[in-house]
Amino acid sequence: MKNEIADLRCTIAGLIAENERLKAENEMLIGELAIIRDMLPNEYGFEEGTVEYAVGHPEGVKDLVKQTLERMQASAEYYLWLCDSADEYSYELVDLLVKCLPALAESKTDYSELSKEIRAINASFSV
């Protein structure tokens, strides 16, 4: 009976030590999750629990990285499209202003300074 009690005490002590080790590991994991969350771009809208799933499942990390890259690529393509559109509209605007130059040149109002500015803008676009 004494041996069984001693064995149980040893087992309980081992379980307590294992529990403490798991608590410390869990705290470390929570800190790592916070670091990973901070690294993820906010604008890609990751769902609640995505990081936790990724950390708990090796395939989840691969999926998270793939999803992040896909969202970054889509975002980059969208911004490139916006820049191209802005450039296109800027050229159209300058063309319209250049078409107005003859009327401004003939005007007897103070549009001559505006005419000079439009010509300067047009010259910068022509480079």
C-alpha positions as CSV (number, residue, x, y, z in Angstrom):
1,M,0.0,0.0,0.0
2,K,2.9,2.4,0.8
3,N,4.4,1.7,-2.6
4,E,1.1,2.5,-4.4
5,I,0.8,5.8,-2.5
6,A,4.4,6.7,-3.3
7,D,3.7,5.8,-7.0
8,L,0.6,7.9,-7.0
9,R,2.4,10.9,-5.4
10,C,5.2,10.6,-8.1
11,T,2.5,10.4,-10.8
12,I,0.7,13.5,-9.4
13,A,4.0,15.4,-9.1
14,G,4.8,14.4,-12.8
15,L,1.3,15.6,-13.9
16,I,1.7,18.9,-12.0
17,A,5.1,19.5,-13.6
18,E,3.7,18.6,-17.0
19,N,0.8,21.0,-16.4
20,E,3.2,23.8,-15.5
21,R,5.3,23.1,-18.6
22,L,2.1,23.2,-20.8
23,K,1.0,26.5,-19.2
24,A,4.4,28.1,-20.0
25,E,4.3,26.7,-23.5
26,N,0.7,28.1,-23.9
27,E,1.8,31.5,-22.7
28,M,4.7,31.5,-25.2
29,L,2.3,30.4,-28.0
30,I,-0.1,33.3,-27.1
31,G,2.9,35.7,-27.5
32,E,3.8,34.1,-30.8
33,L,0.2,34.4,-32.0
34,A,0.2,38.1,-31.2
35,I,3.4,38.6,-33.2
36,I,1.9,36.7,-36.2
37,R,-1.3,38.8,-35.9
38,D,0.8,42.0,-35.9
39,M,2.6,40.8,-39.0
40,L,-0.6,40.3,-41.0
41,P,-1.8,43.2,-43.1
42,N,-5.0,44.6,-41.6
43,E,-6.5,45.5,-45.0
44,Y,-6.9,41.9,-46.1
45,G,-9.6,41.1,-43.5
46,F,-8.6,37.8,-42.0
47,E,-11.4,36.0,-40.2
48,E,-11.3,35.5,-36.4
49,G,-9.3,32.3,-35.5
50,T,-7.4,32.2,-38.8
51,V,-4.0,32.6,-37.1
52,E,-4.9,30.1,-34.3
53,Y,-5.9,27.5,-36.9
54,A,-2.7,28.2,-38.9
55,V,-0.5,27.7,-35.9
56,G,-2.3,24.5,-34.9
57,H,-2.2,22.9,-38.3
58,P,0.9,22.8,-40.5
59,E,-1.3,22.9,-43.6
60,G,-3.0,26.0,-42.1
61,V,0.3,27.9,-42.2
62,K,0.7,27.1,-45.9
63,D,-2.9,28.1,-46.6
64,L,-2.5,31.4,-44.6
65,V,0.6,32.3,-46.5
66,K,-1.0,31.4,-49.9
67,Q,-4.1,33.4,-48.9
68,T,-2.0,36.4,-47.8
69,L,0.0,36.4,-51.1
70,E,-3.2,36.1,-53.2
71,R,-4.7,39.1,-51.4
72,M,-1.5,41.1,-51.7
73,Q,-1.4,40.3,-55.4
74,A,-5.0,41.3,-55.9
75,S,-4.4,44.5,-54.0
76,A,-1.3,45.4,-56.0
77,E,-3.1,44.7,-59.3
78,Y,-6.0,47.0,-58.2
79,Y,-3.6,49.8,-57.3
80,L,-1.8,49.4,-60.6
81,W,-5.1,49.7,-62.4
82,L,-5.9,52.8,-60.4
83,C,-2.6,54.4,-61.3
84,D,-3.0,53.5,-65.0
85,S,-6.5,55.0,-64.9
86,A,-5.3,58.2,-63.2
87,D,-2.6,58.6,-65.8
88,E,-5.0,58.0,-68.6
89,Y,-7.4,60.6,-67.2
90,S,-4.6,63.1,-66.6
91,Y,-3.5,62.8,-70.3
92,E,-7.1,63.3,-71.4
93,L,-7.4,66.4,-69.1
94,V,-4.3,67.9,-70.5
95,D,-5.5,67.3,-74.1
96,L,-8.7,69.1,-73.3
97,L,-6.8,72.0,-71.8
98,V,-4.6,72.2,-74.8
99,K,-7.7,72.4,-77.0
100,C,-8.8,75.4,-74.9
101,L,-5.5,77.2,-75.5
102,P,-6.6,79.0,-78.8
103,A,-9.7,80.4,-77.1
104,L,-7.6,81.5,-74.1
105,A,-5.0,83.2,-76.3
106,E,-7.7,85.2,-78.1
107,S,-9.5,86.1,-74.9
108,K,-9.1,89.7,-73.7
109,T,-9.3,88.6,-70.1
110,D,-6.5,87.7,-67.8
111,Y,-6.3,84.1,-69.0
112,S,-2.8,84.5,-70.6
113,E,-1.2,83.3,-67.3
114,L,-3.5,80.3,-67.3
115,S,-2.6,79.7,-70.9
116,K,1.1,79.7,-70.0
117,E,0.5,77.2,-67.2
118,I,-1.4,74.9,-69.4
119,R,1.4,75.0,-72.0
120,A,3.9,74.2,-69.2
121,I,1.8,71.3,-68.0
122,N,1.5,70.0,-71.6
123,A,5.2,70.2,-72.1
124,S,5.9,68.2,-69.0
125,F,3.5,65.5,-70.2
126,S,5.2,65.4,-73.6
127,V,8.6,64.5,-72.2
